[in-house]
Amino acid sequence: MRTHTGRSLKVVTLLLVASLVAAPLAWANAPEDRILPADQYTSDKAKQLAARHARALRDLNRMVYHCLPWLEVQKSSIGFFRPKGATQDDRYLSMRVYIEQDPSAKFAAMKVEERAGAMFSRYVGPLLRRMAASQPLLADPALDGFTVILEWRKQSARGERPVHETIAVFLKKATVVEYLAGRAPIGHLAEWAKVMAWDGETALGQLRLTAWDDDFVTTHKVANYEADKSVSCR
């Protein structure tokens, strides 16, 4: 009687190896629903951008998920959206994140423009560098700019309904290119940006912000957390 013991052992070994290899890859997957599916765009320009740069969007989602774990990317918020107030089919690479942070009496005591400026200083630059990491995407003439939407919980008195503060930062691509090339500091980026703000559901209109260099993103470490080594957290 012919036996298949050797082959069976080999198959089992391969399956074990495959499972060991596959496990980290499965663990490394960021939620795919953070990216707007290409078939949900109503503009051919946006659909084509999404199709051409699908990998760049996945890489962006994965990078933020693993490297900035205290940021929660909102569902379907990564994509090529029209900026607020656009009169033509301009398409900005956009993403919206909710920021988990500890309560701070000093932060709560700031004016709304100061809180917005602090959040701009801390997160807009690092997120733009990740959003523009793909050179083919940045060089695509169909890409007109970038939108970064930051949301955080506003500190309130005990017992009050939680309210979120939000800023939406709109930047033309040429401005972002100047910043990424080191030819414009973060302060100039804030001057050139169109920044809209909300207090909960209440629109506050456009804000003029002051921004400064903040190295929090590059220095902050989450306790007992280690990012997936296959992801480059630049």
LUMKOL-682427 format. One record per residue: x, y, z of N, C-alpha, C in turn; residue in one letter; residue number from 1. Coordinates in steps of 0.2 Angstrom, whole numbers, plus 5000, padded with zeros to 4 digits. Example, Ala and Ser with C-alpha at 12.3 -4.5 7.8 and 13.67 -1.06 7.14 Angstrom:
residues 2
{{5066, 4972, 5039}, {5062, 4978, 5039}, {5066, 4984, 5039}, "a", 1} {{5064, 4989, 5035}, {5068, 4995, 5036}, {5064, 5000, 5039}, "s", 2} 
//
This chain:
residues 234
{{5004, 4994, 5000}, {5000, 5000, 5000}, {5004, 5006, 5000}, "m", 1} {{5003, 5011, 4995}, {5007, 5017, 4995}, {5005, 5022, 5000}, "r", 2} {{5010, 5025, 5003}, {5008, 5030, 5008}, {5010, 5037, 5006}, "t", 3} {{5007, 5042, 5009}, {5009, 5049, 5007}, {5011, 5053, 5013}, "h", 4} {{5015, 5049, 5018}, {5017, 5052, 5024}, {5022, 5058, 5023}, "t", 5} {{5027, 5057, 5019}, {5031, 5062, 5017}, {5028, 5068, 5014}, "g", 6} {{5024, 5067, 5009}, {5020, 5073, 5006}, {5016, 5076, 5011}, "r", 7} {{5012, 5072, 5016}, {5008, 5075, 5021}, {5012, 5080, 5025}, "s", 8} {{5017, 5077, 5028}, {5022, 5081, 5032}, {5024, 5087, 5029}, "l", 9} {{5026, 5087, 5023}, {5028, 5093, 5019}, {5022, 5098, 5019}, "k", 10} {{5016, 5096, 5017}, {5010, 5100, 5017}, {5009, 5103, 5023}, "v", 11} {{5009, 5099, 5029}, {5008, 5102, 5035}, {5013, 5107, 5037}, "v", 12} {{5019, 5106, 5035}, {5025, 5111, 5037}, {5024, 5117, 5033}, "t", 13} {{5022, 5116, 5026}, {5021, 5122, 5022}, {5015, 5126, 5025}, "l", 14} {{5009, 5123, 5027}, {5004, 5126, 5030}, {5005, 5130, 5036}, "l", 15} {{5010, 5127, 5040}, {5012, 5130, 5047}, {5016, 5137, 5045}, "l", 16} {{5020, 5136, 5040}, {5025, 5142, 5038}, {5020, 5147, 5035}, "v", 17} {{5015, 5145, 5031}, {5011, 5150, 5028}, {5007, 5154, 5033}, "a", 18} {{5005, 5150, 5038}, {5001, 5153, 5043}, {5005, 5158, 5047}, "s", 19} {{5011, 5156, 5049}, {5016, 5161, 5052}, {5017, 5167, 5048}, "l", 20} {{5018, 5166, 5042}, {5019, 5172, 5037}, {5013, 5176, 5036}, "v", 21} {{5007, 5173, 5036}, {5001, 5176, 5034}, {4998, 5180, 5040}, "a", 22} {{5000, 5178, 5046}, {4997, 5181, 5052}, {4999, 5188, 5053}, "a", 23} {{5006, 5190, 5053}, {5007, 5197, 5053}, {5004, 5201, 5048}, "p", 24} {{5004, 5198, 5041}, {5001, 5202, 5036}, {4993, 5204, 5038}, "l", 25} {{4990, 5199, 5040}, {4983, 5200, 5042}, {4982, 5205, 5048}, "a", 26} {{4987, 5205, 5053}, {4987, 5209, 5058}, {4989, 5216, 5056}, "w", 27} {{4992, 5217, 5050}, {4995, 5223, 5048}, {4989, 5227, 5044}, "a", 28} {{4984, 5224, 5042}, {4979, 5227, 5038}, {4975, 5233, 5041}, "n", 29} {{4975, 5239, 5038}, {4971, 5244, 5041}, {4964, 5243, 5038}, "a", 30} {{4959, 5246, 5042}, {4952, 5245, 5039}, {4951, 5248, 5032}, "p", 31} {{4949, 5244, 5028}, {4949, 5247, 5021}, {4943, 5252, 5020}, "e", 32} {{4938, 5252, 5024}, {4933, 5257, 5023}, {4934, 5264, 5025}, "d", 33} {{4940, 5265, 5026}, {4942, 5272, 5027}, {4943, 5276, 5020}, "r", 34} {{4944, 5272, 5015}, {4945, 5275, 5008}, {4939, 5274, 5004}, "i", 35} {{4937, 5280, 5001}, {4931, 5280, 4997}, {4931, 5276, 4991}, "l", 36} {{4927, 5271, 4990}, {4928, 5267, 4984}, {4927, 5271, 4978}, "p", 37} {{4931, 5269, 4973}, {4931, 5273, 4966}, {4924, 5273, 4963}, "a", 38} {{4920, 5268, 4964}, {4913, 5268, 4961}, {4908, 5273, 4964}, "d", 39} {{4910, 5276, 4970}, {4906, 5281, 4973}, {4907, 5288, 4971}, "q", 40} {{4912, 5289, 4967}, {4913, 5296, 4964}, {4908, 5297, 4959}, "y", 41} {{4906, 5304, 4958}, {4901, 5306, 4953}, {4905, 5309, 4947}, "t", 42} {{4911, 5310, 4948}, {4915, 5314, 4943}, {4920, 5309, 4940}, "s", 43} {{4921, 5309, 4934}, {4926, 5305, 4930}, {4933, 5307, 4932}, "d", 44} {{4934, 5313, 4933}, {4941, 5315, 4935}, {4943, 5312, 4942}, "k", 45} {{4938, 5312, 4947}, {4939, 5309, 4953}, {4940, 5301, 4953}, "a", 46} {{4936, 5298, 4949}, {4936, 5291, 4948}, {4943, 5289, 4945}, "k", 47} {{4945, 5293, 4940}, {4952, 5291, 4937}, {4958, 5292, 4942}, "q", 48} {{4957, 5298, 4946}, {4962, 5299, 4951}, {4962, 5293, 4956}, "l", 49} {{4956, 5291, 4958}, {4956, 5285, 4963}, {4959, 5279, 4960}, "a", 50} {{4957, 5278, 4954}, {4960, 5272, 4950}, {4967, 5272, 4949}, "a", 51} {{4970, 5277, 4947}, {4977, 5278, 4946}, {4981, 5277, 4952}, "r", 52} {{4978, 5280, 4958}, {4982, 5280, 4964}, {4979, 5276, 4970}, "h", 53} {{4976, 5271, 4968}, {4973, 5266, 4973}, {4978, 5264, 4978}, "a", 54} {{4984, 5262, 4975}, {4989, 5260, 4980}, {4992, 5265, 4985}, "r", 55} {{4993, 5271, 4982}, {4995, 5277, 4987}, {4990, 5278, 4992}, "a", 56} {{4983, 5277, 4991}, {4978, 5278, 4996}, {4979, 5273, 5001}, "l", 57} {{4980, 5267, 4999}, {4980, 5261, 5003}, {4986, 5262, 5008}, "r", 58} {{4992, 5264, 5005}, {4998, 5265, 5009}, {4997, 5271, 5014}, "d", 59} {{4994, 5276, 5012}, {4992, 5282, 5017}, {4988, 5279, 5022}, "l", 60} {{4983, 5275, 5021}, {4978, 5273, 5026}, {4982, 5268, 5031}, "n", 61} {{4987, 5264, 5028}, {4990, 5259, 5032}, {4996, 5263, 5036}, "r", 62} {{4999, 5268, 5034}, {5004, 5272, 5037}, {5001, 5275, 5043}, "m", 63} {{4996, 5279, 5042}, {4993, 5282, 5048}, {4990, 5278, 5053}, "v", 64} {{4987, 5272, 5051}, {4984, 5267, 5055}, {4990, 5264, 5060}, "y", 65} {{4996, 5263, 5057}, {5001, 5260, 5061}, {5006, 5265, 5065}, "h", 66} {{5007, 5270, 5061}, {5012, 5275, 5064}, {5009, 5280, 5069}, "c", 67} {{5003, 5282, 5068}, {4999, 5287, 5072}, {4993, 5284, 5075}, "l", 68} {{4994, 5279, 5080}, {4988, 5275, 5082}, {4983, 5279, 5086}, "p", 69} {{4985, 5285, 5088}, {4980, 5289, 5092}, {4976, 5293, 5088}, "w", 70} {{4977, 5292, 5081}, {4972, 5296, 5076}, {4968, 5291, 5073}, "l", 71} {{4961, 5292, 5073}, {4956, 5288, 5070}, {4954, 5291, 5063}, "e", 72} {{4956, 5287, 5058}, {4954, 5290, 5051}, {4946, 5288, 5051}, "v", 73} {{4942, 5293, 5049}, {4935, 5292, 5048}, {4933, 5288, 5042}, "q", 74} {{4928, 5285, 5042}, {4926, 5280, 5036}, {4925, 5285, 5030}, "k", 75} {{4927, 5282, 5024}, {4926, 5285, 5018}, {4929, 5292, 5017}, "s", 76} {{4934, 5294, 5022}, {4936, 5301, 5022}, {4943, 5301, 5018}, "s", 77} {{4946, 5296, 5016}, {4952, 5296, 5012}, {4950, 5296, 5004}, "i", 78} {{4951, 5301, 5001}, {4949, 5301, 4994}, {4950, 5308, 4990}, "g", 79} {{4947, 5309, 4984}, {4948, 5315, 4980}, {4942, 5319, 4980}, "f", 80} {{4941, 5323, 4985}, {4935, 5327, 4985}, {4936, 5334, 4983}, "f", 81} {{4930, 5337, 4981}, {4930, 5344, 4979}, {4931, 5349, 4986}, "r", 82} {{4935, 5354, 4986}, {4936, 5358, 4992}, {4930, 5362, 4992}, "p", 83} {{4928, 5364, 4998}, {4923, 5369, 5000}, {4923, 5375, 4996}, "k", 84} {{4918, 5377, 4993}, {4918, 5383, 4989}, {4921, 5383, 4982}, "g", 85} {{4923, 5377, 4980}, {4925, 5376, 4973}, {4920, 5377, 4968}, "a", 86} {{4922, 5381, 4962}, {4917, 5383, 4957}, {4918, 5378, 4951}, "t", 87} {{4923, 5374, 4951}, {4924, 5369, 4946}, {4926, 5362, 4949}, "q", 88} {{4928, 5358, 4945}, {4929, 5351, 4947}, {4936, 5350, 4950}, "d", 89} {{4938, 5355, 4954}, {4945, 5354, 4958}, {4944, 5348, 4962}, "d", 90} {{4950, 5344, 4962}, {4950, 5338, 4966}, {4956, 5338, 4971}, "r", 91} {{4955, 5338, 4977}, {4960, 5338, 4983}, {4960, 5331, 4986}, "y", 92} {{4966, 5329, 4987}, {4967, 5323, 4991}, {4965, 5325, 4998}, "l", 93} {{4960, 5321, 5001}, {4958, 5323, 5008}, {4958, 5317, 5012}, "s", 94} {{4958, 5319, 5019}, {4957, 5314, 5024}, {4955, 5317, 5030}, "m", 95} {{4951, 5314, 5034}, {4948, 5316, 5040}, {4950, 5312, 5046}, "r", 96} {{4953, 5315, 5052}, {4955, 5311, 5057}, {4952, 5314, 5064}, "v", 97} {{4951, 5309, 5068}, {4949, 5311, 5075}, {4955, 5310, 5079}, "y", 98} {{4956, 5315, 5084}, {4962, 5315, 5088}, {4961, 5313, 5095}, "i", 99} {{4963, 5307, 5097}, {4963, 5306, 5104}, {4968, 5309, 5108}, "e", 100} {{4966, 5313, 5113}, {4971, 5316, 5117}, {4968, 5317, 5125}, "q", 101} {{4973, 5318, 5129}, {4971, 5318, 5136}, {4969, 5325, 5138}, "d", 102} {{4964, 5326, 5142}, {4962, 5333, 5144}, {4967, 5337, 5147}, "p", 103} {{4967, 5343, 5145}, {4972, 5348, 5147}, {4968, 5355, 5148}, "s", 104} {{4969, 5357, 5155}, {4966, 5364, 5157}, {4969, 5369, 5153}, "a", 105} {{4976, 5369, 5151}, {4979, 5374, 5147}, {4976, 5374, 5140}, "k", 106} {{4975, 5369, 5137}, {4972, 5369, 5130}, {4965, 5371, 5130}, "f", 107} {{4961, 5369, 5135}, {4954, 5371, 5136}, {4953, 5379, 5137}, "a", 108} {{4958, 5382, 5140}, {4958, 5389, 5142}, {4960, 5393, 5136}, "a", 109} {{4962, 5390, 5130}, {4964, 5394, 5124}, {4958, 5396, 5121}, "m", 110} {{4959, 5402, 5117}, {4954, 5404, 5112}, {4953, 5399, 5107}, "k", 111} {{4947, 5399, 5103}, {4946, 5394, 5098}, {4952, 5394, 5092}, "v", 112} {{4954, 5400, 5091}, {4959, 5401, 5086}, {4966, 5398, 5088}, "e", 113} {{4967, 5399, 5095}, {4973, 5396, 5097}, {4973, 5389, 5097}, "e", 114} {{4967, 5386, 5099}, {4967, 5378, 5099}, {4968, 5376, 5092}, "r", 115} {{4964, 5379, 5087}, {4965, 5377, 5080}, {4972, 5378, 5078}, "a", 116} {{4976, 5383, 5080}, {4982, 5384, 5078}, {4987, 5379, 5081}, "g", 117} {{4986, 5377, 5087}, {4990, 5372, 5090}, {4989, 5365, 5086}, "a", 118} {{4983, 5363, 5085}, {4981, 5357, 5081}, {4984, 5357, 5074}, "m", 119} {{4984, 5363, 5071}, {4987, 5364, 5064}, {4994, 5363, 5065}, "f", 120} {{4997, 5366, 5069}, {5005, 5365, 5070}, {5007, 5358, 5071}, "s", 121} {{5003, 5355, 5075}, {5005, 5348, 5077}, {5004, 5343, 5072}, "r", 122} {{4998, 5343, 5068}, {4996, 5338, 5063}, {4996, 5339, 5056}, "y", 123} {{4995, 5345, 5054}, {4994, 5346, 5047}, {5001, 5345, 5043}, "v", 124} {{5007, 5347, 5045}, {5013, 5345, 5042}, {5014, 5338, 5041}, "g", 125} {{5014, 5334, 5047}, {5015, 5327, 5047}, {5010, 5323, 5042}, "p", 126} {{5004, 5325, 5042}, {4999, 5322, 5038}, {5000, 5324, 5031}, "l", 127} {{5002, 5330, 5029}, {5003, 5332, 5022}, {5009, 5328, 5019}, "l", 128} {{5014, 5327, 5023}, {5020, 5323, 5021}, {5018, 5316, 5019}, "r", 129} {{5014, 5313, 5023}, {5011, 5306, 5022}, {5007, 5306, 5016}, "r", 130} {{5003, 5311, 5015}, {4998, 5311, 5010}, {5001, 5312, 5003}, "m", 131} {{5007, 5316, 5003}, {5011, 5317, 4997}, {5017, 5313, 4996}, "a", 132} {{5017, 5307, 5000}, {5023, 5303, 4999}, {5024, 5299, 4993}, "a", 133} {{5018, 5299, 4989}, {5019, 5296, 4982}, {5020, 5301, 4977}, "s", 134} {{5026, 5300, 4974}, {5028, 5305, 4969}, {5024, 5305, 4963}, "q", 135} {{5021, 5299, 4960}, {5017, 5299, 4955}, {5010, 5303, 4956}, "p", 136} {{5008, 5302, 4962}, {5002, 5306, 4964}, {5003, 5313, 4965}, "l", 137} {{5008, 5315, 4968}, {5010, 5322, 4968}, {5011, 5326, 4962}, "l", 138} {{5014, 5322, 4957}, {5015, 5325, 4950}, {5009, 5324, 4945}, "a", 139} {{5004, 5321, 4948}, {4998, 5320, 4943}, {4995, 5327, 4942}, "d", 140} {{4994, 5330, 4936}, {4991, 5336, 4935}, {4984, 5337, 4937}, "p", 141} {{4981, 5331, 4937}, {4973, 5331, 4939}, {4972, 5332, 4947}, "a", 142} {{4978, 5332, 4951}, {4977, 5333, 4958}, {4978, 5341, 4959}, "l", 143} {{4973, 5344, 4962}, {4973, 5351, 4963}, {4976, 5354, 4970}, "d", 144} {{4975, 5349, 4975}, {4977, 5351, 4981}, {4976, 5346, 4987}, "g", 145} {{4976, 5348, 4993}, {4975, 5344, 4998}, {4970, 5347, 5004}, "f", 146} {{4967, 5342, 5007}, {4962, 5344, 5012}, {4964, 5340, 5018}, "t", 147} {{4965, 5343, 5024}, {4966, 5339, 5030}, {4961, 5342, 5035}, "v", 148} {{4957, 5337, 5038}, {4951, 5339, 5042}, {4953, 5335, 5049}, "i", 149} {{4954, 5340, 5054}, {4956, 5338, 5061}, {4950, 5338, 5066}, "l", 150} {{4948, 5333, 5070}, {4943, 5334, 5074}, {4945, 5331, 5081}, "e", 151} {{4943, 5335, 5086}, {4945, 5332, 5093}, {4939, 5334, 5098}, "w", 152} {{4939, 5331, 5103}, {4934, 5332, 5108}, {4935, 5339, 5112}, "r", 153} {{4930, 5343, 5112}, {4931, 5349, 5116}, {4929, 5348, 5124}, "k", 154} {{4934, 5350, 5128}, {4933, 5349, 5135}, {4927, 5353, 5137}, "q", 155} {{4923, 5350, 5141}, {4917, 5353, 5144}, {4916, 5351, 5151}, "s", 156} {{4911, 5355, 5154}, {4910, 5354, 5161}, {4906, 5347, 5162}, "a", 157} {{4908, 5344, 5168}, {4905, 5337, 5169}, {4897, 5337, 5168}, "r", 158} {{4895, 5332, 5165}, {4888, 5331, 5164}, {4885, 5335, 5157}, "g", 159} {{4889, 5339, 5154}, {4887, 5342, 5148}, {4888, 5337, 5142}, "e", 160} {{4884, 5338, 5137}, {4885, 5333, 5131}, {4891, 5334, 5128}, "r", 161} {{4895, 5329, 5126}, {4901, 5330, 5123}, {4901, 5333, 5116}, "p", 162} {{4905, 5338, 5114}, {4905, 5342, 5108}, {4912, 5341, 5105}, "v", 163} {{4912, 5340, 5099}, {4919, 5340, 5095}, {4920, 5347, 5092}, "h", 164} {{4926, 5349, 5091}, {4929, 5354, 5087}, {4932, 5352, 5081}, "e", 165} {{4931, 5355, 5076}, {4934, 5353, 5069}, {4937, 5358, 5065}, "t", 166} {{4942, 5357, 5062}, {4945, 5362, 5057}, {4946, 5358, 5051}, "i", 167} {{4944, 5362, 5045}, {4946, 5359, 5038}, {4951, 5364, 5035}, "a", 168} {{4956, 5361, 5033}, {4962, 5365, 5030}, {4962, 5363, 5023}, "v", 169} {{4962, 5368, 5019}, {4962, 5367, 5012}, {4968, 5371, 5009}, "f", 170} {{4972, 5367, 5005}, {4978, 5370, 5003}, {4979, 5368, 4995}, "l", 171} {{4981, 5373, 4991}, {4983, 5371, 4984}, {4989, 5367, 4984}, "k", 172} {{4989, 5363, 4978}, {4995, 5359, 4978}, {5002, 5363, 4977}, "k", 173} {{5002, 5368, 4974}, {5008, 5372, 4973}, {5011, 5374, 4980}, "a", 174} {{5006, 5376, 4984}, {5008, 5378, 4991}, {5011, 5372, 4995}, "t", 175} {{5008, 5366, 4994}, {5011, 5361, 4998}, {5017, 5359, 4995}, "v", 176} {{5018, 5359, 4989}, {5025, 5357, 4986}, {5030, 5362, 4988}, "v", 177} {{5029, 5368, 4989}, {5034, 5373, 4992}, {5035, 5371, 4999}, "e", 178} {{5030, 5369, 5003}, {5032, 5367, 5010}, {5036, 5361, 5010}, "y", 179} {{5034, 5356, 5006}, {5037, 5349, 5007}, {5045, 5350, 5004}, "l", 180} {{5046, 5355, 5000}, {5053, 5356, 4997}, {5057, 5360, 5002}, "a", 181} {{5054, 5362, 5008}, {5057, 5366, 5013}, {5058, 5374, 5011}, "g", 182} {{5054, 5376, 5006}, {5055, 5383, 5004}, {5049, 5387, 5007}, "r", 183} {{5045, 5384, 5011}, {5040, 5388, 5015}, {5039, 5385, 5022}, "a", 184} {{5040, 5389, 5027}, {5039, 5386, 5034}, {5032, 5385, 5036}, "p", 185} {{5030, 5381, 5041}, {5024, 5380, 5043}, {5019, 5386, 5044}, "i", 186} {{5023, 5391, 5047}, {5019, 5397, 5048}, {5016, 5400, 5041}, "g", 187} {{5020, 5400, 5036}, {5018, 5402, 5029}, {5012, 5398, 5027}, "h", 188} {{5013, 5391, 5028}, {5007, 5387, 5026}, {5001, 5389, 5029}, "l", 189} {{5001, 5390, 5036}, {4995, 5393, 5039}, {4992, 5399, 5036}, "a", 190} {{4996, 5403, 5034}, {4994, 5410, 5031}, {4991, 5409, 5024}, "e", 191} {{4993, 5404, 5020}, {4991, 5402, 5014}, {4985, 5398, 5014}, "w", 192} {{4984, 5394, 5019}, {4978, 5389, 5019}, {4971, 5393, 5020}, "a", 193} {{4966, 5390, 5018}, {4959, 5392, 5019}, {4957, 5387, 5025}, "k", 194} {{4956, 5390, 5031}, {4954, 5385, 5037}, {4947, 5387, 5039}, "v", 195} {{4943, 5382, 5039}, {4936, 5383, 5041}, {4935, 5379, 5048}, "m", 196} {{4931, 5381, 5052}, {4930, 5378, 5059}, {4923, 5377, 5061}, "a", 197} {{4922, 5372, 5065}, {4915, 5371, 5068}, {4916, 5369, 5075}, "w", 198} {{4911, 5371, 5079}, {4910, 5370, 5086}, {4904, 5365, 5086}, "d", 199} {{4905, 5359, 5087}, {4900, 5354, 5086}, {4897, 5355, 5079}, "g", 200} {{4891, 5356, 5078}, {4887, 5357, 5072}, {4887, 5364, 5070}, "e", 201} {{4890, 5369, 5074}, {4889, 5376, 5073}, {4895, 5378, 5069}, "t", 202} {{4894, 5381, 5063}, {4900, 5383, 5058}, {4902, 5390, 5061}, "a", 203} {{4909, 5390, 5062}, {4912, 5396, 5064}, {4915, 5401, 5059}, "l", 204} {{4915, 5398, 5053}, {4917, 5402, 5047}, {4925, 5401, 5046}, "g", 205} {{4928, 5405, 5043}, {4935, 5405, 5041}, {4939, 5408, 5047}, "q", 206} {{4945, 5404, 5049}, {4949, 5407, 5054}, {4956, 5409, 5051}, "l", 207} {{4959, 5413, 5054}, {4966, 5415, 5052}, {4970, 5413, 5058}, "r", 208} {{4975, 5408, 5056}, {4979, 5405, 5061}, {4986, 5407, 5061}, "l", 209} {{4989, 5406, 5067}, {4996, 5406, 5068}, {4999, 5399, 5069}, "t", 210} {{5004, 5397, 5066}, {5006, 5390, 5067}, {5014, 5391, 5068}, "a", 211} {{5016, 5385, 5071}, {5024, 5385, 5073}, {5026, 5378, 5072}, "w", 212} {{5032, 5377, 5072}, {5035, 5370, 5072}, {5033, 5366, 5078}, "d", 213} {{5031, 5360, 5078}, {5029, 5356, 5083}, {5031, 5349, 5082}, "d", 214} {{5036, 5346, 5086}, {5039, 5339, 5084}, {5035, 5334, 5088}, "d", 215} {{5029, 5335, 5090}, {5025, 5330, 5094}, {5025, 5323, 5091}, "f", 216} {{5023, 5324, 5084}, {5021, 5317, 5080}, {5028, 5313, 5080}, "v", 217} {{5034, 5316, 5079}, {5040, 5313, 5078}, {5043, 5310, 5085}, "t", 218} {{5040, 5313, 5091}, {5043, 5311, 5097}, {5039, 5307, 5101}, "t", 219} {{5032, 5308, 5100}, {5027, 5305, 5105}, {5027, 5297, 5104}, "h", 220} {{5027, 5293, 5109}, {5027, 5286, 5109}, {5022, 5284, 5113}, "k", 221} {{5018, 5279, 5111}, {5012, 5276, 5114}, {5015, 5271, 5118}, "v", 222} {{5013, 5271, 5125}, {5016, 5265, 5129}, {5013, 5258, 5127}, "a", 223} {{5018, 5254, 5127}, {5017, 5247, 5126}, {5015, 5246, 5119}, "n", 224} {{5016, 5250, 5114}, {5014, 5249, 5107}, {5020, 5249, 5103}, "y", 225} {{5020, 5244, 5098}, {5026, 5244, 5093}, {5022, 5243, 5086}, "e", 226} {{5024, 5248, 5082}, {5021, 5248, 5075}, {5024, 5242, 5071}, "a", 227} {{5020, 5240, 5066}, {5022, 5235, 5062}, {5028, 5236, 5058}, "d", 228} {{5033, 5232, 5059}, {5040, 5234, 5056}, {5040, 5234, 5048}, "k", 229} {{5035, 5231, 5045}, {5035, 5232, 5038}, {5032, 5239, 5035}, "s", 230} {{5030, 5243, 5040}, {5028, 5250, 5038}, {5033, 5255, 5040}, "v", 231} {{5035, 5259, 5035}, {5040, 5264, 5036}, {5036, 5270, 5039}, "s", 232} {{5038, 5271, 5046}, {5035, 5277, 5049}, {5039, 5283, 5049}, "c", 233} {{5039, 5286, 5043}, {5043, 5292, 5042}, {5039, 5298, 5044}, "r", 234} 
//
